[in-house]
Amino acid sequence: MSTAKPSTQSAVRKASLFYFVFVMFSYTTGGPFGLESMVVTSGPGMTLLYLLVLPFFWCIPVSLVSAELTTAMPVEGGFYRWTRAAFGDFWGFLAGWWNWSASFLLGGSYAVLFADYLVFYFPQLTGWKHWLVSFALIAFITWINVRGIQTVGKAATVLEVMTFVPVIVMVVLAFLKAHHNPFLPFVPPSQPFMTVFGVGLALGLWLYSGYEQLSTVAEEVENPQRTYPRALALTVPLSVAAYFLPTIAALAALGNWRDWKDGYFSTAAQLIGGSWLGNSMTIAAAVCTMALLNSTVLTTTRMPFALAEDGYLPPFLRARHPRYGTPWIAILVSAAIYASLAQHTLGQLISIYVWFRISTTLLTVLSAWRLRQKRPDLPRAFRIPGGALGLAYAVVPPLVMTGVVLCSMVYNWRYGDRFSLYWGPPALALGPVVYLVTRWFARRAAKSTDIASS
């Protein structure tokens, strides 16, 4: 396999800090939608505690790692190439393959969710019509991404502004009508603590995941050594506020925590501000899924491009668009797989995605520890503060959180997602198989080249 190297940058249009922050926020958060089921599962108090505390054990450590390694190795492929430099070809390939595989599930799930929101207004969108809507969205977002990160950033900015206007209005009106203690009950009565704790924790980690993902487009950002850490410093508190403020405001105004379920923010907005606000919130939720898919296509399609550059995937995947400089073939191939998976349900897609997400995050944080030992000479414009203790803070909490989530999933087998436990581990195990197959083909191709040249 060829060694990792920065890719050609001649035709790439680069994003400024302003647009990059919106791209990062739209990938990692997008809006408050998706956390509603945590309220009824873990209780109002536990949910609010998770939303405030989890960042200190998950996304903040991951952000510190991402900031240091992006300034040290600002290359296309990001954490895949960090992992490869830290632990070698095998683990590097797994980081890249698992991430690309996760993108299939994530991209398909956002397209499904968008069509689900439209069903609220068009109940006839079922079966093939439902899939056709998902396909149309994927095609539109693919076109935006082929045009490059500047276009993606502008689209993300517009979509996020459209999303947050009704959210901000609901928060203000809800606080004006607040008359309930939003932290009570802290946990649902008569529920086993491990169930309350574990299910909410797993969802919370999903909400606060993905802060290393934008490293895959480091070469497409203006001055990444400076821009990436600044973007993280802005995005993390924005994400916490985007989750926490709408949740505490709605609970304080309504107090009906037992009624919360997926998509409940639209109902809460209608109860707080009337039908016009409820409809606006539903539209905002649909727009939010567009923003999430938009940034997902951007960040994850650089992974097959980087893998192809390093000889792990067919060379046609590293082709750049002659005008926009984007890896357009990798974008089109990924989009086609998203569309094929959009026939499945949202729950099935997300339940397997979590396994891939956790695995790649762990490899990322461990790479920071390993590269401090292996490559202390790397120029790090940003360095995790606090010396050895700071590095331990960035590495240990994500490892602990992952262990707790996996233990709780096994413990809650009778309550949890059996589909995830049946299919998640086998999906991860496919990675080593693919690696062995690619190495076999690579050795065979090298042998053929040697014979032809002799």
Secondary structure, DSSP 8 states (H G I E B T S, - for coil): ---------TT---B-HHHHHHHHHHHHTSSSTT-HHHHHHH-HHHHHHHHHHHHHHTHHHHHHHHHHHHHH---BTTHHHHHHHHH-HHHHHHHHHHHHHHHHHHHHHHHHHHHHHHHTT-TT--THHHHHHHHHHHHHHHHHHHT-HHHHHHHHHHHHHHHHHHHHHHHHHHHHT--S-TT-SSS-TT--HHHHHHHHHHHHHHHT--TTGGGGBGGGBSSHHHHHHHHHHHHHHHHHHHHHHHHHHHHHHH--GGG--TTHHHHHHHHHH-HHHHHHHHHHHHHHHHHHHHHHHHHHTHHHHHHHHTTSS-GGGG---TTT-S-HHHHHHHHHHHHHHTTS-HHHHHHHHHHHHHHHHHHHHHHHHHHHHH-TTS--SS--TTHHHHHHHHHHHHHHHHHHHHHHHHHTTTTS-HHHHHHHHHHHHHHHHHHHHHHHHHHHHHHHHHHHH-
